[in-house]
Amino acid sequence: MRRIFWLALGLGAGATGAVMASRWMKRQTQKMAPSHIARSAGENLVDLSKKVAESMQEGRRAMEDREREIRENARLD
């Protein structure tokens, strides 16, 4: 009776492991599909362009603030 129990347990564990490994492989192959890679690259480029635009705006604001300070100091002198 013990042998049957351990045999059934081993078969169940093996089948569960095989199903889990199969599902994991399917997810990994979908992640590596050219369409998924292209989509994620496009999203990354959009994010990068937004960050660059925000950075340039912040730089312009800082430049304008500094220029205003310099002009005010020049008037006071």
N, CA, C and O of each residue as an XYZ file, in Angstrom:
308
protein
N       0.812     -1.185      0.000
C       0.000      0.000      0.000
C       0.867      1.265      0.000
O       0.545      2.247     -0.668
N       1.974      1.226      0.761
C       2.862      2.396      0.787
C       3.472      2.663     -0.575
O       3.624      3.814     -0.984
N       3.814      1.614     -1.261
C       4.439      1.798     -2.575
C       3.477      2.481     -3.544
O       3.883      3.339     -4.328
N       2.230      2.105     -3.490
C       1.233      2.715     -4.372
C       1.072      4.199     -4.023
O       0.966      5.044     -4.912
N       1.054      4.507     -2.721
C       0.946      5.896     -2.287
C       2.104      6.719     -2.820
O       1.892      7.785     -3.398
N       3.329      6.236     -2.631
C       4.500      6.990     -3.064
C       4.580      7.077     -4.591
O       5.033      8.081     -5.141
N       4.143      6.030     -5.256
C       4.099      6.060     -6.720
C       3.106      7.129     -7.192
O       3.416      7.915     -8.087
N       1.932      7.153     -6.597
C       0.926      8.147     -6.967
C       1.411      9.558     -6.642
O       1.216     10.486     -7.426
N       2.037      9.707     -5.492
C       2.574     11.012     -5.112
C       3.644     11.474     -6.092
O       3.646     12.635     -6.501
N       4.532     10.603     -6.465
C       5.584     10.939     -7.423
C       5.026     11.283     -8.793
O       5.473     12.235     -9.432
N       4.049     10.508     -9.241
C       3.429     10.803    -10.537
C       2.708     12.149    -10.500
O       2.777     12.922    -11.456
N       2.023     12.423     -9.401
C       1.326     13.709     -9.270
C       2.295     14.874     -9.248
O       2.066     15.895     -9.897
N       3.373     14.721     -8.506
C       4.369     15.785     -8.438
C       5.030     15.987     -9.800
O       5.268     17.121    -10.217
N       5.319     14.905    -10.481
C       5.927     15.006    -11.810
C       5.003     15.672    -12.813
O       5.438     16.501    -13.612
N       3.726     15.310    -12.771
C       2.761     15.914    -13.685
C       2.580     17.397    -13.374
O       2.505     18.224    -14.282
N       2.511     17.724    -12.102
C       2.371     19.132    -11.716
C       3.585     19.937    -12.162
O       3.448     21.039    -12.693
N       4.760     19.385    -11.945
C       5.987     20.065    -12.371
C       6.031     20.253    -13.881
O       6.454     21.301    -14.370
N       5.593     19.236    -14.619
C       5.602     19.337    -16.082
C       4.634     20.416    -16.564
O       4.958     21.178    -17.475
N       3.449     20.485    -15.959
C       2.466     21.503    -16.350
C       2.989     22.891    -16.017
O       2.876     23.810    -16.828
N       3.561     23.049    -14.828
C       4.095     24.363    -14.438
C       5.239     24.782    -15.352
O       5.318     25.945    -15.749
N       6.118     23.859    -15.687
C       7.234     24.171    -16.579
C       6.735     24.532    -17.971
O       7.275     25.431    -18.615
N       5.715     23.839    -18.429
C       5.151     24.128    -19.743
C       4.544     25.529    -19.780
O       4.756     26.278    -20.734
N       3.791     25.877    -18.742
C       3.196     27.216    -18.691
C       4.262     28.291    -18.611
O       4.134     29.337    -19.248
N       5.310     28.054    -17.840
C       6.395     29.024    -17.713
C       7.072     29.229    -19.062
O       7.363     30.361    -19.448
N       7.324     28.136    -19.778
C       7.965     28.245    -21.092
C       7.086     29.011    -22.078
O       7.596     29.801    -22.873
N       5.783     28.789    -22.036
C       4.891     29.523    -22.935
C       4.946     31.015    -22.653
O       4.980     31.822    -23.583
N       4.954     31.394    -21.366
C       5.035     32.821    -21.020
C       6.362     33.415    -21.482
O       6.401     34.535    -21.991
N       7.446     32.665    -21.305
C       8.754     33.185    -21.714
C       8.848     33.339    -23.225
O       9.419     34.316    -23.711
N       8.297     32.391    -23.971
C       8.349     32.509    -25.431
C       7.476     33.670    -25.912
O       7.821     34.332    -26.890
N       6.350     33.927    -25.238
C       5.527     35.071    -25.612
C       6.250     36.381    -25.331
O       6.139     37.335    -26.100
N       6.993     36.426    -24.223
C       7.750     37.638    -23.899
C       8.846     37.903    -24.929
O       9.185     39.056    -25.191
N       9.390     36.857    -25.502
C      10.486     37.007    -26.451
C      10.009     37.091    -27.897
O      10.830     37.146    -28.813
N       8.707     37.102    -28.113
C       8.168     37.217    -29.469
C       8.513     38.601    -30.025
O       8.498     39.586    -29.287
N       8.821     38.678    -31.310
C       9.191     39.972    -31.907
C       8.150     41.071    -31.701
O       8.509     42.229    -31.488
N       6.869     40.722    -31.763
C       5.840     41.742    -31.584
C       5.855     42.308    -30.161
O       5.664     43.508    -29.969
N       6.078     41.458    -29.181
C       6.133     41.921    -27.788
C       7.367     42.780    -27.557
O       7.291     43.803    -26.876
N       8.486     42.380    -28.109
C       9.721     43.152    -27.953
C       9.579     44.512    -28.621
O      10.005     45.527    -28.068
N       8.981     44.535    -29.813
C       8.800     45.805    -30.523
C       7.860     46.721    -29.739
O       8.100     47.925    -29.643
N       6.799     46.155    -29.182
C       5.848     46.966    -28.412
C       6.516     47.546    -27.172
O       6.338     48.726    -26.868
N       7.277     46.734    -26.460
C       7.924     47.239    -25.246
C       9.018     48.256    -25.589
O       9.229     49.214    -24.844
N       9.703     48.054    -26.699
C      10.714     49.029    -27.116
C      10.047     50.358    -27.478
O      10.559     51.426    -27.144
N       8.923     50.286    -28.149
C       8.193     51.504    -28.493
C       7.725     52.243    -27.254
O       7.817     53.469    -27.187
N       7.219     51.499    -26.264
C       6.788     52.126    -25.017
C       7.966     52.775    -24.298
O       7.838     53.864    -23.738
N       9.109     52.105    -24.318
C      10.296     52.663    -23.672
C      10.758     53.942    -24.366
O      11.187     54.887    -23.704
N      10.673     53.975    -25.691
C      11.057     55.182    -26.424
C      10.116     56.340    -26.123
O      10.551     57.485    -26.001
N       8.832     56.039    -26.003
C       7.864     57.094    -25.668
C       8.178     57.637    -24.281
O       8.179     58.851    -24.076
N       8.443     56.744    -23.326
C       8.788     57.182    -21.971
C      10.057     58.026    -21.975
O      10.129     59.050    -21.296
N      11.048     57.599    -22.736
C      12.307     58.333    -22.810
C      12.088     59.717    -23.413
O      12.637     60.704    -22.922
N      11.295     59.791    -24.466
C      11.062     61.098    -25.099
C      10.314     62.032    -24.149
O      10.580     63.233    -24.134
N       9.386     61.498    -23.360
C       8.685     62.332    -22.378
C       9.655     62.861    -21.325
O       9.584     64.026    -20.932
N      10.556     61.996    -20.875
C      11.528     62.421    -19.864
C      12.475     63.488    -20.416
O      12.821     64.439    -19.714
N      12.888     63.329    -21.665
C      13.766     64.319    -22.284
C      13.039     65.652    -22.425
O      13.616     66.705    -22.153
N      11.783     65.615    -22.847
C      11.009     66.847    -22.996
C      10.826     67.535    -21.647
O      10.962     68.755    -21.553
N      10.521     66.772    -20.608
C      10.374     67.351    -19.267
C      11.689     67.952    -18.785
O      11.709     69.014    -18.162
N      12.778     67.265    -19.079
C      14.089     67.759    -18.677
C      14.420     69.068    -19.380
O      14.956     69.989    -18.764
N      14.104     69.152    -20.659
C      14.368     70.387    -21.400
C      13.512     71.535    -20.869
O      13.994     72.662    -20.755
N      12.254     71.262    -20.544
C      11.391     72.299    -19.980
C      11.931     72.788    -18.643
O      11.949     73.989    -18.373
N      12.364     71.865    -17.820
C      12.928     72.239    -16.515
C      14.201     73.066    -16.705
O      14.427     74.028    -15.971
N      15.022     72.704    -17.674
C      16.230     73.469    -17.961
C      15.911     74.884    -18.421
O      16.568     75.844    -18.019
N      14.896     74.999    -19.267
C      14.486     76.335    -19.734
C      13.979     77.183    -18.571
O      14.310     78.363    -18.459
N      13.168     76.564    -17.703
C      12.663     77.304    -16.544
C      13.811     77.782    -15.660
O      13.819     78.925    -15.203
N      14.771     76.905    -15.425
C      15.918     77.282    -14.594
C      16.723     78.394    -15.258
O      17.192     79.314    -14.589
N      16.881     78.303    -16.580
C      17.622     79.327    -17.311
C      16.903     80.677    -17.218
O      17.541     81.707    -17.001
N      15.591     80.672    -17.381
C      14.826     81.913    -17.300
C      14.889     82.506    -15.890
O      15.017     83.720    -15.732
N      14.801     81.662    -14.879
C      14.904     82.138    -13.492
C      16.262     82.774    -13.234
O      16.359     83.842    -12.631
N      17.298     82.109    -13.696
C      18.655     82.630    -13.485
C      18.851     83.941    -14.240
O      19.468     84.873    -13.724
N      18.327     84.011    -15.457
C      18.457     85.243    -16.253
C      17.716     86.394    -15.559
O      18.199     87.526    -15.526
N      16.554     86.089    -15.014
C      15.784     87.101    -14.284
C      16.580     87.601    -13.075
O      16.620     88.802    -12.808
N      17.206     86.687    -12.354
C      18.027     87.075    -11.197
C      19.177     87.980    -11.614
O      19.455     88.986    -10.961
N      19.839     87.618    -12.699
C      20.973     88.414    -13.173
C      20.509     89.812    -13.582
O      21.164     90.802    -13.254
N      19.389     89.897    -14.293
C      18.879     91.197    -14.717
C      18.467     92.055    -13.529
O      18.706     93.262    -13.526
N      17.851     91.448    -12.524
C      17.468     92.205    -11.319
C      18.696     92.698    -10.592
O      18.707     93.834    -10.117
N      19.733     91.885    -10.487
C      20.968     92.288     -9.823
C      21.663     93.392    -10.613
O      22.294     94.265    -10.017
N      21.561     93.371    -11.940
C      22.178     94.395    -12.764
C      21.463     95.738    -12.581
O      22.100     96.791    -12.609
N      20.153     95.699    -12.397
C      19.377     96.934    -12.175
C      19.719     97.554    -10.817
O      19.760     98.776    -10.676
N      19.961     96.705     -9.831
C      20.233     97.198     -8.490
C      21.606     97.858     -8.386
O      21.829     98.729     -7.546
N      22.506     97.434     -9.242
C      23.874     97.988     -9.183
C      23.974     99.335     -9.778
O      25.055     99.922     -9.800
